[in-house]
Amino acid sequence: MNTHSSNTAIPGRRDFLYGLGAGLGSVAFSSLLAAENQGSSSVGKPHLPARAKRCIFLFMEGGPSHLDTFDPKIELTKRHLQEFSRSGEQESAMSSGKRYFVKSPFDFIKAGECGADICTEWTHLKERVDDICFFRGAKVESVNHPTACYHVNTGNRFGGDPGVGAWVNYGLGTDNQNLPGFVVLPRSSYPQGGAANWSNGFLPAQFQGTPLRPEGSPILDLNPPPGVTRERQRNNLDLLAVLNNKHLEQRSGRSDLEARMSSYELAYRMQTEVPGVLNLDGETKDTLDLYGIGDAKTDAFGRKCLLARRLVEKGVRFVQAYAGNWDSHDYIQRAHGSLIRSVDRPIAALLRDLKERGLLNDTLVVFCGEFGRTPDNGFRGGGKSYGRDHNAKAMAMWFAGGGTNAGHTIGATDEVGGEAVECVHHIRDVHVTLLHLMGLDDNRLTYYHAGRFKQLSQFGGKVIHELIA
């Protein structure tokens, strides 16, 4: 704070902006702060030394079972089909009444030099466990799919807040002016909660995720209509910019208008850059085979993983790829077995490819769903169908690259896997740790909205230092 000779406090520029926050309106105010923080460049400055420059977030929608993937429980085998009645707080409406403990239908091994626990269905990923940090201490708050998806993806169970990738995009920007900073690779059907999982929320609209369609043209109208040249497009955009700026002069502070104008320019630049990034014809047959492209079982997610690698190579800051549906209330052996096989080879290929290209050290890869699953289930299908219910108290999650503690398993669940009991952390701490690895401080990465400064963690969290190398 500056002072003059009479020692009367004179507010500095930032203090002045803070004081004007309510009068200018939250969007205009935050735009000024963002401009001050980032200057004229689209790439912001990290708050602290970054371990990761980019992030690939693999979201397994539906709630993969930690008990049938990376967290084996001998006690469940001993108690298999033991009956009990659950009382008190219920996991969900489906978990009340008479219950039965259910053992995993899969065998487990100790894989790699680190001896990580992994189900034998992961025939490819078991070769990469020494690059992975498994975390068994995470908890969330919701057992309903939409609110749980929102919680993991945005920090807010009720939606409407920016996605994790939007916060990273806001804080760091993109390294490629011709591509979005946050790209989403969804399934043909969007996750529960829809596009709000990668929304910009209350941040300016340009920070939202850009979804690429899994079928057909990845982006509609990517190519200009027949007969329209690049020169003609450029002239049209220049004229449109003049008209839009006159319109904006009468509506200052409208971030949606500014974002729409910038999106026209970005779309124009993307017509040159995107086709080359999305075209996999330049990849070798060995690379395509590595990701399982061409195999009916692995082709879809293999393409997403390979595209994620190509996108981060080109400067995209945050890529989120969706797989599912892992909501196995019954027939878990068949359902989870099929799902594991569909993502196993592509994910292992992604980790190997990033490492061989020298990208894994500064690329953070995250694997998780919206919650875990319970060690018990009610009988279904005449008692022949074993599955698991939703579980917010324990979940499957791991990290690779980007400064994480490779070759370690952090935290633990109780003897039947019902609840995390060691190194226990709320999902907000996972978010804070992700930002920390990317050089961002959750307490400083804020945006003034609705009368207060908001952040990804909602009201603060702490870094999980055990996950960091």
CORTAFEN-V769680 format. One record per run of one state. SS is the DSSP state (A for helix, B for strand, O for the rest). FROM is the first residue (numbers start at 1). LEN is the number of residues. If there is no record, write none. Layout:
# CORTAFEN-V769680
ss = [SS/SS]
from = [FROM/FROM]
len = [LEN/LEN]
This chain:
# CORTAFEN-V769680
ss = [O/B/O/B/O/A/O/A/O/B/O/A/O/A/O/B/O/A/O/B/O/B/O/B/O/A/B/O/B/O/A/O/A/O/B/O/A/O/A/O/B/O/A/O/A/O/A/O/A/O/A/O/B/O/A/O/A/B/O/B/O/B/O/B/A/O/B/O/B/O/B/O/B/O/B/O/B/O/B/O/B/A/O/B/O/B/O/A/B/O]
from = [1/2/4/9/11/13/25/26/39/54/61/66/69/74/79/83/87/93/96/97/102/108/112/116/120/125/132/136/138/140/145/155/164/173/182/186/194/199/205/208/210/212/230/250/255/279/280/283/285/291/299/314/318/324/332/357/360/363/369/372/374/376/378/380/381/384/385/386/390/392/397/401/404/405/408/411/412/414/420/423/425/427/438/447/450/452/455/465/468/469]
len = [1/2/5/2/2/12/1/13/15/7/5/3/5/5/4/4/6/3/1/5/6/4/4/4/5/7/4/2/2/5/10/9/9/9/4/8/5/6/3/2/2/18/20/5/24/1/3/2/6/8/15/4/6/8/25/3/3/6/3/2/2/2/2/1/3/1/1/4/2/5/4/3/1/3/3/1/2/6/3/2/2/11/9/3/2/3/10/3/1/1]
